[in-house]
Amino acid sequence: MSTATPFTLDDLTRILRDAAGVTGEIAPDLEFELLGYDSLALLETYTRIEREYGISLDEDALATVRTPGSLIEVVNTHLAAVGAG
């Protein structure tokens, strides 16, 4: 996948559903826990994002991720860094 394309809520929704199988609306500002995603589902999500987008997500940054919106920001920051390098 091209690093020039930003990571969107639609991308995250697809990966979350593939990784955890939870359906329903994904609100960018609700905490993952409230959306029904546990730490194992998020770990699988991070792994899928890394594999699909060819990036390595920073564990310290991921430790602060609580919402889909914040995860999208982290992924796009990493994609921008890869694209600039």
Helices and strands as residue ranges (DSSP letters): H 9-20, H 32-35, H 39-53, H 59-63, H 68-84
